[in-house]
């Protein structure tokens, strides 16, 4: 139940000290009206009662409950009854031998049975609660593993999707501006290096992510030239902050994918502002309703991917708004740093 084994042992010691001390406190109270000897004043009897209670508690919690209860509940309860009867017999024997035979047997067995039943109830409650905690921990571990696997798959999706878009850019550039292919290839190498070596990190600096965005946008500026009005506005890089790698690029890729082509006066505006508490990332592009349905099979992978990653990595820490107004498509992300 407790991850710290020393705390676990300490709490159990405190519990048993308190439990075994109660009969002693009662035994040594001055009460002139008593006509019978209090058996707890006898050390041997007190030790037997204490040890037998401890035996009942731990045999149930460490042996009978985990090994028998779920598989054979009837056998479990029969074992508990047999154990209590043995302890009762031993308790009666010690009582008569070391304290005296002046005893009401019926009352003795009823009181002793109730006491052992109380110990068993505490032990059973402890077992059920401990088992519940273990099951919850197993479920959390399984859920964490599932989420890790899903996140790993989402990250792996970025690579082919990203390379597909880069190759399209390179093919288009080769047809129009062959003299720029070599410098563009070098820039693409930097992008691929970032993708391969940074993508699997849990977090990277926001400054590196901004450099990656800047390189990608520069590549697109070379590709499209004056045909597309491209504006990249960075007010603060927030270099001390960290972020999931390649989290922002899908929004920009989507803008270039659907914001150019057979569109009059296309433009793409990317705005990034980072403070100590929040990241604001906004991408706006012009699009045509007439051309909106002309999508390839890979369309939408990037945005769906990043939305799911936001859900997994930044639950309740982000607000993502996607809007379409007057031929403008806008994605607006607000991300809280914690």
C-alpha positions as CSV (number, residue, x, y, z in Angstrom):
1,X,0.0,0.0,0.0
2,X,2.9,2.3,0.9
3,X,5.7,2.9,-1.6
4,X,8.1,3.6,1.3
5,X,8.7,0.3,3.1
6,X,10.1,2.1,6.2
7,X,6.9,4.1,6.5
8,X,4.9,0.9,6.1
9,X,6.8,-0.8,8.9
10,X,6.7,2.2,11.2
11,X,2.9,2.6,10.8
12,X,2.3,-1.1,11.6
13,X,4.5,-0.9,14.7
14,X,2.6,2.2,15.9
15,X,-0.7,0.4,15.3
16,X,0.3,-2.7,17.3
17,X,1.8,-0.7,20.2
18,X,-1.5,1.1,20.5
19,X,-3.6,-2.1,20.2
20,X,-1.6,-4.1,22.8
21,X,-1.3,-1.2,25.2
22,X,-5.1,-0.8,25.6
23,X,-5.6,-3.9,27.8
24,X,-2.7,-3.0,30.0
25,X,-4.1,0.5,30.6
26,X,-7.4,-1.0,31.6
27,X,-5.7,-3.7,33.7
28,X,-3.7,-1.3,35.9
29,X,-6.6,1.0,36.7
30,X,-7.5,1.1,40.4
31,X,-10.9,-0.4,40.8
32,X,-11.7,-1.6,44.3
33,X,-15.0,-3.1,43.1
34,X,-13.3,-5.8,41.1
35,X,-13.8,-9.3,42.5
36,X,-11.9,-11.2,39.8
37,X,-8.2,-11.1,38.8
38,X,-7.7,-9.1,35.5
39,X,-5.9,-11.7,33.3
40,X,-4.0,-8.9,31.5
41,X,-1.9,-8.3,34.6
42,X,-0.3,-11.6,33.8
43,X,2.6,-11.0,31.4
44,X,2.3,-14.4,29.7
45,X,-1.4,-14.1,29.0
46,X,-1.0,-10.5,27.7
47,X,1.9,-11.6,25.4
48,X,-0.2,-14.5,24.1
49,X,-3.2,-12.3,23.3
50,X,-1.0,-9.7,21.6
51,X,1.0,-12.3,19.5
52,X,-2.1,-14.3,18.6
53,X,-3.8,-11.1,17.3
54,X,-0.7,-10.2,15.3
55,X,-0.6,-13.8,13.9
56,X,-4.3,-13.6,12.9
57,X,-3.8,-10.3,11.2
58,X,-0.8,-11.2,9.1
59,X,-1.7,-14.8,8.3
60,X,-4.9,-13.4,6.8
61,X,-3.3,-10.4,5.0
62,X,-0.1,-12.0,3.8
63,X,-1.2,-15.6,3.2
64,X,-4.9,-16.5,3.2
65,X,-6.3,-13.4,1.5
66,X,-3.8,-13.0,-1.4
67,X,-3.5,-16.8,-2.1
68,X,-6.9,-18.3,-1.4
69,X,-9.6,-15.7,-1.2
70,X,-10.1,-14.9,-4.9
71,X,-9.6,-18.5,-6.0
72,X,-11.5,-20.4,-3.3
73,X,-13.5,-18.1,-1.1
74,X,-15.2,-20.9,0.8
75,X,-11.9,-22.5,1.7
76,X,-10.7,-19.0,2.7
77,X,-13.5,-18.5,5.3
78,X,-13.1,-22.1,6.6
79,X,-9.4,-21.4,7.1
80,X,-10.1,-18.2,9.0
81,X,-12.6,-20.0,11.2
82,X,-10.1,-22.9,11.9
83,X,-7.4,-20.4,12.7
84,X,-9.6,-18.4,15.1
85,X,-10.6,-21.7,16.9
86,X,-7.0,-22.7,17.3
87,X,-6.1,-19.3,18.7
88,X,-9.1,-19.5,21.0
89,X,-8.1,-22.9,22.3
90,X,-4.5,-21.6,22.9
91,X,-5.8,-18.5,24.6
92,X,-8.0,-20.6,27.0
93,X,-5.1,-22.9,27.8
94,X,-2.8,-20.0,28.7
95,X,-5.6,-18.4,30.7
96,X,-6.2,-21.4,32.8
97,X,-2.5,-22.4,33.2
98,X,-0.9,-19.0,34.0
99,X,-3.8,-17.0,35.5
100,X,-6.2,-19.5,37.1
101,X,-9.2,-21.6,36.5
102,X,-11.6,-19.1,38.0
103,X,-13.3,-18.3,34.7
104,X,-16.7,-18.2,33.0
105,X,-16.0,-20.3,29.9
106,X,-19.0,-19.1,27.9
107,X,-18.3,-15.4,28.6
108,X,-14.5,-16.0,28.0
109,X,-15.0,-17.6,24.5
110,X,-17.6,-14.9,23.5
111,X,-15.3,-12.0,24.5
112,X,-12.2,-13.6,22.9
113,X,-14.1,-14.5,19.7
114,X,-15.4,-10.9,19.4
115,X,-11.8,-9.6,19.9
116,X,-10.4,-11.9,17.2
117,X,-13.3,-11.1,14.9
118,X,-12.5,-7.4,15.3
119,X,-8.8,-8.1,14.4
120,X,-9.9,-10.1,11.4
121,X,-12.2,-7.3,10.3
122,X,-9.4,-4.8,10.5
123,X,-7.1,-7.2,8.6
124,X,-9.8,-7.9,5.9
125,X,-10.4,-4.1,5.5
126,X,-6.7,-3.6,5.1
127,X,-6.5,-6.3,2.5
128,X,-9.4,-5.0,0.4
129,X,-8.1,-1.5,0.5
130,X,-4.5,-2.6,-0.3
131,X,-5.8,-4.8,-3.2
132,X,-7.9,-1.9,-4.5
133,X,-4.8,0.4,-4.4
134,X,-2.7,-2.2,-6.3
135,X,-5.4,-2.6,-8.9
136,X,-5.6,1.1,-9.4
137,X,-1.8,1.3,-9.7
138,X,-1.8,-1.5,-12.3
139,X,-4.5,0.4,-14.3
140,X,-2.6,3.6,-14.1
141,X,0.6,1.8,-15.3
142,X,-1.3,0.2,-18.1
143,X,-2.9,3.5,-19.1
144,X,0.5,5.2,-19.0
145,X,2.0,2.5,-21.2
146,X,-0.8,2.8,-23.6
147,X,-0.5,6.6,-23.8
148,X,3.3,6.2,-24.2
149,X,2.8,3.8,-27.1
150,X,0.2,6.1,-28.7
151,X,2.5,9.1,-28.3
152,X,5.4,7.2,-29.8
153,X,3.2,6.3,-32.7
154,X,2.1,9.9,-33.1
155,X,5.7,11.1,-33.1
156,X,6.7,8.4,-35.6
157,X,3.9,9.6,-37.9
158,X,5.5,13.0,-38.1
159,X,8.6,11.7,-40.0
160,X,7.0,10.3,-43.2
161,X,4.4,13.1,-43.3
162,X,7.1,15.8,-42.9
163,X,9.4,14.2,-45.5
164,X,6.5,13.9,-47.9
165,X,5.9,17.6,-47.7
166,X,9.6,18.4,-48.1
167,X,10.0,16.2,-51.1
168,X,7.0,18.0,-52.7
169,X,8.7,21.3,-52.0
170,X,12.0,20.1,-53.5
171,X,10.4,18.7,-56.7
172,X,8.5,22.0,-57.2
173,X,11.6,24.0,-56.7
174,X,13.7,21.8,-59.0
175,X,11.2,22.5,-61.8
176,X,11.2,26.3,-61.3
177,X,14.5,27.3,-59.8
178,X,17.1,24.6,-60.3
179,X,20.0,26.9,-59.3
180,X,18.6,27.1,-55.8
181,X,18.3,23.3,-55.3
182,X,21.7,22.9,-53.6
183,X,21.3,25.6,-50.9
184,X,17.8,24.4,-50.3
185,X,19.1,20.8,-49.9
186,X,21.5,22.1,-47.2
187,X,18.6,23.8,-45.4
188,X,16.6,20.6,-45.7
189,X,19.4,18.7,-44.2
190,X,19.3,20.9,-41.1
191,X,15.5,20.3,-40.9
192,X,15.9,16.6,-41.1
193,X,18.7,16.6,-38.6
194,X,16.4,18.4,-36.2
195,X,13.6,16.0,-36.9
196,X,15.8,12.9,-36.4
197,X,17.8,13.9,-33.3
198,X,15.3,16.2,-31.4
199,X,12.0,14.5,-32.2
200,X,12.3,11.8,-29.5
201,X,13.3,14.1,-26.7
202,X,10.6,14.7,-24.1
203,X,11.0,18.5,-24.2
204,X,13.3,20.9,-26.1
205,X,13.8,24.6,-25.7
206,X,11.3,26.8,-27.3
207,X,14.2,28.7,-28.9
208,X,15.2,25.6,-30.9
209,X,11.6,25.0,-32.0
210,X,11.4,28.6,-33.3
211,X,14.7,28.1,-35.2
212,X,13.2,25.0,-36.8
213,X,10.0,26.9,-37.8
214,X,12.2,29.8,-39.2
215,X,14.2,27.3,-41.3
216,X,11.1,25.7,-42.7
217,X,9.5,29.1,-43.5
218,X,12.7,30.2,-45.2
219,X,12.6,27.1,-47.3
220,X,9.1,27.9,-48.4
221,X,10.0,31.5,-49.2
222,X,12.7,30.2,-51.6
223,X,10.2,27.8,-53.1
224,X,7.4,30.3,-53.7
225,X,9.3,33.6,-54.0
226,X,7.0,36.6,-54.4
227,X,4.0,34.5,-55.3
228,X,3.1,34.0,-51.6
229,X,3.2,36.8,-49.0
230,X,4.8,35.1,-46.0
231,X,5.1,36.9,-42.6
232,X,6.7,35.3,-39.6
233,X,6.4,37.5,-36.5
234,X,8.2,36.4,-33.3
235,X,7.9,38.7,-30.3
236,X,9.6,36.5,-27.8
237,X,11.3,33.2,-28.0
238,X,11.1,32.4,-24.3
239,X,14.4,30.5,-24.5
240,X,14.1,29.4,-20.8
241,X,10.9,27.5,-21.6
242,X,10.6,24.0,-23.1
243,X,8.0,22.4,-25.4
244,X,7.2,19.2,-27.1
245,X,9.4,18.9,-30.2
246,X,7.7,19.5,-33.6
247,X,4.5,20.5,-31.9
248,X,4.0,23.8,-33.9
249,X,5.2,22.8,-37.4
250,X,1.9,20.9,-38.4
251,X,0.0,24.2,-38.2
252,X,2.5,25.9,-40.5
253,X,2.6,22.9,-42.9
254,X,-1.2,22.9,-43.1
255,X,-1.2,26.6,-44.0
256,X,1.3,26.0,-46.9
257,X,-0.6,22.9,-48.0
258,X,-4.0,24.6,-48.3
259,X,-3.1,28.3,-48.5
260,X,-1.3,28.3,-51.8
261,X,-2.1,27.0,-55.3
262,X,-5.1,28.3,-57.2
263,X,-5.7,31.1,-54.8
264,X,-5.7,34.8,-55.6
265,X,-3.1,36.8,-53.7
266,X,-2.2,34.0,-51.2
267,X,-0.7,35.0,-47.9
268,X,0.4,33.2,-44.8
269,X,1.0,34.9,-41.4
270,X,2.6,33.1,-38.5
271,X,2.6,34.8,-35.1
272,X,4.4,33.6,-32.0
273,X,4.6,35.2,-28.6
274,X,5.9,33.7,-25.5
275,X,5.8,35.0,-21.9
276,X,6.8,33.4,-18.7
277,X,3.4,31.8,-18.3
278,X,2.0,31.3,-21.8
279,X,2.7,30.6,-25.4
280,X,0.5,32.1,-28.1
281,X,0.9,30.7,-31.6
282,X,-1.4,31.8,-34.4
283,X,-1.3,30.8,-38.1
284,X,-3.6,32.5,-40.6
285,X,-3.8,31.7,-44.3
286,X,-6.1,32.5,-47.2
287,X,-8.0,29.6,-48.7
288,X,-10.6,28.9,-51.4
289,X,-13.9,27.2,-50.6
290,X,-13.9,26.0,-54.2
291,X,-10.6,24.1,-53.7
292,X,-11.2,23.0,-50.2
293,X,-12.4,19.5,-51.1
294,X,-9.4,18.8,-53.3
295,X,-7.2,16.9,-50.7
296,X,-4.9,14.0,-51.0
297,X,-5.0,10.9,-48.8
298,X,-2.4,12.3,-46.4
299,X,-4.4,15.5,-45.8
300,X,-5.2,16.2,-42.2
301,X,-2.7,13.8,-40.7
302,X,-0.6,16.7,-39.2
303,X,-3.4,18.6,-37.5
304,X,-5.1,15.5,-36.1
305,X,-1.7,14.3,-34.9
306,X,-0.9,17.5,-33.1
307,X,-4.4,17.8,-31.5
308,X,-4.0,14.3,-30.0
309,X,-0.5,15.1,-28.8
310,X,-1.9,18.2,-27.1
311,X,-4.5,16.1,-25.4
312,X,-1.9,13.6,-24.1
313,X,0.9,16.0,-23.1
314,X,-0.9,19.2,-22.1
315,X,-4.3,18.2,-20.6
316,X,-6.2,21.3,-19.4
317,X,-3.2,23.4,-20.3
318,X,-4.1,24.5,-23.8
319,X,-6.9,26.1,-25.8
320,X,-7.0,25.5,-29.6
321,X,-9.4,27.4,-31.8
322,X,-9.8,26.7,-35.5
323,X,-11.9,29.2,-37.4
324,X,-12.9,29.9,-41.0
325,X,-14.1,33.4,-41.9
326,X,-14.1,35.4,-45.1
327,X,-11.8,32.9,-46.9
328,X,-9.4,33.0,-44.0
329,X,-8.4,29.9,-42.1
330,X,-6.9,30.5,-38.6
331,X,-5.5,28.2,-36.0
332,X,-4.9,29.9,-32.6
333,X,-3.1,28.0,-29.9
334,X,-2.7,29.1,-26.3
335,X,-0.4,27.0,-24.2
336,X,0.2,27.4,-20.5
337,X,3.7,26.7,-19.2
338,X,3.9,24.7,-16.0
